[in-house]
């Protein structure tokens, strides 16, 4: 079995980010590079992944969204990171 490394919030790490984009493309047909280049990957999108040899091989992500409920607006917990 490969040595897996748990990694998160790696948007500034080009090798992992590029590998994550490739995994999303291969798995779901998503093209995320433009999404990233246009600044949509901010601190509210947090990937939690496993990497093997510098390549993302598994991922689950959290997208912190505001909630609007009966006219009141709620923000996500800042300690969720």
PAFI-188355 format. One line per field, with one value per residue (C-alpha): residue number from 1; y, z, x. Coordinates in steps of 0.2 Angstrom, whole numbers, always signed. Layout:
BEGIN
pos = c(NUM,...)
py = c(Y,...)
pz = c(Z,...)
px = c(X,...)
This chain:
BEGIN
pos = c(1,2,3,4,5,6,7,8,9,10,11,12,13,14,15,16,17,18,19,20,21,22,23,24,25,26,27,28,29,30,31,32,33,34,35,36,37,38,39,40,41,42,43,44,45,46,47,48,49,50,51,52,53,54,55,56,57,58,59,60,61,62,63,64,65,66,67,68,69,70,71,72,73,74,75,76,77,78,79,80,81)
py = c(+0,+18,+30,+42,+60,+70,+87,+102,+120,+118,+131,+140,+124,+122,+103,+98,+111,+105,+87,+90,+98,+83,+72,+82,+82,+63,+59,+72,+80,+97,+110,+120,+129,+144,+144,+146,+158,+170,+170,+159,+147,+158,+153,+147,+132,+119,+103,+88,+76,+62,+63,+49,+55,+73,+68,+70,+53,+56,+71,+78,+97,+109,+125,+137,+146,+158,+152,+162,+156,+165,+182,+180,+177,+166,+164,+147,+145,+152,+138,+125,+125)
pz = c(+0,-4,+10,+10,+17,+24,+16,+17,+11,-2,-14,-14,-17,-36,-38,-26,-33,-51,-46,-37,-53,-63,-50,-51,-70,-71,-58,-62,-78,-69,-75,-60,-67,-73,-57,-47,-59,-58,-39,-34,-23,-7,+11,+12,+1,+11,+3,+14,+4,+4,-7,-13,-20,-22,-31,-24,-24,-13,-8,+2,+3,+14,+6,+20,+15,+23,+28,+26,+36,+39,+34,+46,+39,+48,+45,+47,+62,+60,+69,+56,+49)
px = c(+0,+6,+11,-4,-2,-17,-17,-29,-31,-17,-23,-6,+3,+4,+8,-6,-18,-15,-16,-33,-39,-34,-43,-59,-58,-55,-69,-83,-78,-75,-63,-58,-43,-53,-63,-47,-39,-54,-52,-67,-56,-55,-54,-72,-68,-57,-52,-47,-37,-25,-9,+2,+19,+13,-3,-20,-29,-44,-54,-69,-71,-81,-88,-93,-109,-120,-137,-153,-167,-184,-175,-161,-143,-131,-112,-103,-92,-75,-67,-72,-55)
